[in-house]
């Protein structure tokens, strides 16, 4: 006979779930998750090259979750900063063009 690892209740050998507490009795299959150290470099890479950060995020989402998250955050922040800088650039360019237009009138 087996016993539930959560509540200690006696369970049958072919049971998948403990009838007393509802916890799964199957052993979790080992995942291919890699031990990770520092992940800040992937965030910096994703910031400066958002498309690479997005690709790394999509490739590593299951196997290297911390590095994946770091690269994805860097890509997202880099993309947002790029859009904001582009909008500011266009506003400045438009205002300079308008000043030039009124000066030439």
N, C-alpha and C positions, 0 to 999 in steps of 0.2 A: 504494500500500500504506500501511496505517496501522501505527502502533507502539503498544504498550501503554504507558500513562503511568506504570505502576507498576514493571514489570520491563524494559521496552524491547524485549520480544519482538515480532517481526513478526506482525501479525494481518490477517485478511481484512476487507474493507470491511463485509461483512454480519454479522460476528461480534458478539455481544452480550457475551461473556465471554472473557477471555484464557485460552487453554488451558494456558498455562505457569503462571500464578500464581492464576487464578480470580477476578481483579478484574473488576467490571462495566466495560464500555467505553462504556456509554451516559452521556451528560452528565446530571447531576442537573437536574431541572426547577426553576426558581426558585420558591421558596415565598413566600407572601404574608406573611412575617414582618416586623413593623414594628421599626425601631430603637427601643430603649427607653432612657430615662434613669433617673432615680430612681423606684423602685417602692414606697418605704416608705409613701407616702400611701395606696396601695390596701390595704396590710396593716392600717393603722389603721382605714380605712373598714370593712374586713371584720371587724375585731375588734368594733367598736361596733355594726355591723349585719350579723350573720352571713349572713342570707339574701341580702343584696346581694353580699357577698363570694362566696358560692356561685354566684350567677348570673353574676357577672363571671368567675369561674374557668371555668365551663362555656362561656361565650361566647368568651373569649379564649384558650382552651387551645392552639389552633393558630396564631393570628395574633400573639399577644403573650405568649409563654411566661413571661417573667420577671414581668410584671404579673399574669398569671394565677396563677402560683405564689404570689406575695405576697398577693394577695387571698384565695386559698384557704387559705393558712396562717393569715392573720388571722381568717378565718371559723371555722376549726377551733379555734383558740385561744380566740376569743371564745365559741364554743359551750361548750367545756369549762369555761371560767371561769364562765360562767353557770350550768351544771349544779352545779358545786362550790359556788358561792355560794348557790344555792337549797337544796342539801342542808344546808349550815351553818345557813342561816336556819331551816329546818324543825327541825333539832336544837335550836337555841336556843329556838324557839317551843314545842316540845314540853316542854323542861325547865322553862320558865317556867310553862307550864300545869300541870305536875305540882307545882311548888312552890306555886302558887295553890291547887290541889286539896287538898294536905296542910295548908295554912294554914287553909282553911275547914272542915276536918274538926274 
